[in-house]
């Protein structure tokens, strides 16, 4: 199991104590060895960005230890144990973690950030700085907290989208599906619903040049009314009637296990359930507005090279 960045702190100090100077990549590799991480655990990445989870957690452990004065940066991307860090390893019998860092005044100041407020008499009052309650100490890195909250917000939005879609008519849903696929970069699409089409609800160009056609079936079904293998087989039959080779089956519900495992020969079918539909709408800005935008920035070390 990948350790939390809190669990990485003490091993990181030990790694640095046996080496003069190490880079973050070297520290990450040694930490991975210490925790006997598997190849998959070493390769696991954050949902947003390209950094691996273990490197992200090692980096934040390094950051917090540096704020506590236990290690120092000696050159670009290279670190070493400070005298205070060596003293801690030699004299401190307990593991170094967030709980211990809150016994170090300079770390407490960094973490809580003293601020001034005004009371009812318009007098400045300094906040007390101290260790937060244990329940307030979070062992996720700031990047992981941000990802978790971003995912939670998007999931709540996805639930709201599906609820709203279910309030609309089936005809509206068919037009929505076409709008989404066009936003995803496919060519021009249109709702068909013609008699004799075998239930195909729309067609869309595979690309903007319309070199090939993809047939669409859209089922605005309530949750619990899942799409089964039978419905997919009927769709495949409809494709054959139109000499189609590719199809997209979109539903607001879900697919049964048999439907998910159904992969007919000579025909490609993309299966999109309600949850995936809602998240695609969020990703491609269909039926949603951008509320606010945050830019996450990092230090440009190249700028500071003389």
N, C-alpha and C positions, 0 to 999 in steps of 0.2 A: 504494500500500500504506500502511496506517495505521502511523505510526511508533510504536516502543515509547516508554514514558515516559522511558527513558534517552536516546533520540534527540531527545526534545522539549526537554530541559533547555537546551541551548545556544541554540536558536532562541527559546525563551521569554525568556531573558535579553536577547537582541537586540531582541525585540518590546518589552520593558519599557524598554530603553535609549532608544528613540525616542519614548516616551510617558511622561508624568508618572505617571499613575495609570490602571490598567486593571482591569476586572472579569474573573472567570474566563471568563465567556461571551465577552467581547471577545478575550481571549487565545486561547481555543479557536478562534474564527473566524479570527483572524490566522494561527495555527499551521496550520489547515486550508488556508488560502490558500498559505502558504509551501511546503507539501508537495503542493500541487495535488491534494487529495483529491477524489474523485468524489462525486456526490450520495449514492450508496449507501454509500460509506465514511464520509461525514459522518453519515449516519443510522444506521449500524450501532450496535446497543445490546448491553450486557452481557446475558448469558442471564438473570441474576437482577437485577431492578431496572429502572428506566426510564432510567438515565443512558446517554448515548452513550459508545462506547468512547474516542473521541478526547477528549471532555471529561474522562472518568475519568483518562486518562493524563496530560492536561495538569494536572489537579488534583493528581495525585501527584507530578508533576515540580515543581510549585509548592511542595508540601509539603516535598520533599527539599531544594530550593534554599533554602527558608526555614530549615530546620534547619541548613543549612550557613552561614547568615548572609548569603546572597547576594541575598535580597529580603526585603521586610517587608510586613506587613499594615497598611494605614493607616486602614482603616475596614471596616465589614462588607462582606466579599466583594470588597474592592478592594486592589490590591497595587501596589508600586513597587519599583524596583531600589534596593538598598542601596549605600552607599559601597563596601563590600567587593565587591559584585557588579559595580559599574562599574569598579573597579580590575582585577578579573579579566578583564573584556572588553577593557580597554585594554592590559593587560600580559601576558595569558596567550595564547600562540600556539596552543595546542591546544584542542580542543573540550572543553566542560564536560560531563562525563558522570559516571556512578557511579564510574568509576575515578579521575577527578580529585577527586570529593567526598571520597574516602577519604584524600586528602592534607590535608584540613582537620580539625584536632583536634576541634572541637565537633561535626562531623558523625559522626566515628568514635565519639565518646562516645554520641551519640544512637542510632546504629545498633547498637552492640554492647552498650550498657547494662552498665557495670561492675557486678559483683556480688561478694559476699564468700562464700567457702566455708570450711569448717573441715577441717584436715588430720587425720591420725590422732592427733595430739597435742592435738586440740580447739582448735587455734590458728586464728585467722582468717587467710585467705590471699586477697589480692585477685587477681582474674583480670587477665591482661595485656590491654590494649586495643590493637588494631591493625587494619590492613587485612586482611580475609579473603582467602583465595585467590581468584584470578579465577574459578575454577570454582564458587565459592560465591556469587558475585554474580549475582543474578537480575534480569533486566530486565523482568519482569512486575510489574504493580502488585499490591499485597496483595489487592485485590478479585479480580483475574484469577487469582491463585494459589488463592484460596479457591474460586472457581468451578471451576477445573480439578480440584482435589482432590475437591470435592463431586461433580462429574460422574464422576470415576474411581470413587469409593466406590459411587455409585448404579449404575454399569455393572457393577461386580463383584457387587453385590447382585442386579441383574437376571439375570446369568448363573446365580447360585445359585438364584434363583426358578425359572427355566426348567428347570434340572436337577432340582429337586425335583418340579416339576409332571410331568415325564416319568416319574418313579418312581410316580406315582399312577395310578389307574384312569381310563379314559375317562369313567365315570360321575361320578367326583370332579371331573374337569375341567369337565364340563357344569354342575355345581353351582357351581363356582368362577366360571365366566363369568356366571352369574345374579347371584351375590353382588357381583361387580365392577360390573356395570351398575346394580344397586340402589344401591351406594355412590356411583356417579357421579351419582345424582339421578333416575334413571328410576323408574317405578312398580314395583309388585309383579311379580315374574317367577316362572316355574315351568319346570322341565324337563318336556318332553313326551315325545318319543321314541315317539309313538303309531304304530301301523301305519297305512299309507296317508297319512302326512303328507309323503311325499316326502323324508324324511331330515332334516326340521327338528328340531333338538334342544331348542329352548325358545322361549318367548315372553316378552315383557316389555312393560309399559305404557310408552308414549312419555313419559308424565309420571305423577305420583303420582295423578292423577285417572283415569288409564286411558282417556283420550279416544281413543287410537289404539293399535294393537298393532304391535310390532316383532318380526319372526321372527329366530331365531338359528340359525346352524350353527356348531358347534365341532369342530375337527379337531385332535386331539392327535397330531400327526405329528412324527416325528424330523427333525432337521435334514438337509437334502439332499433330503427328500421334499416338494418344494414344491407348493403349490396352483396349479393351472393354470387356464386359461380354461374348460376342460371342467367342472371342479367348480363354478365360478361360474355357468355356464350351467345346470347341473342345479339349483343353488340358486334361480336365477331361475324355473325351471320349477316348483319346489316352492312358491315364493311365489305364482305364478299360480294354483296349485291351491287355495291358501288365501285367494285374493283379497287377498293382501298386497301392499303398495306399498313397504315399507321393510324392510331386513334388515341384520343384522350378521353378517359372516363372520369368525370368529376362528380362528386357527391358531397352534400353537406353532412352526411352521416359518416359511417365507416364501412370497411370491407370485412367480410367474414374471412376466417383463416383459409377456407377453400378458395375464395376469390383471390386472395393475395398470392396463393401458390399457383394459380391458374396462369400459365404462360403458353398460349397457343403457338403452334409452329407457323412460320411464314408471315406472322402478323405481330407488329409491335404495339403494345398498349401501355400508355402511362396511366397509372391509377392515382388519383388525387383525392384524399379524404377531406373532411371538413376542417380539421386542424391544419393540415398542410395548405389548404385553400386560403384560410384566413391569414396564415403567416406569409404566403406569397403575395397576398393583397397588401400586407404591411410593407414587405420588402420592395414592391414595385409601385407603392403609393397609389393604389387603386381603392377608392372609397375612404381614404384617410388623409388627414392634413398633418404637416409637420408642426408639432407644438413648439418645440425649441431645439436648438442645436448646441452641443457642447464640443469644444475642441480640446483634445487631450494632447499636450505638448511634452516634449522631452528635451533635455539639454543637448545642444549641438556641439559636440566636443571638437569637431573640425574647425569651428569658428574661433576657438580659443587657442589654436596652434600658432605660435609666433615663428 
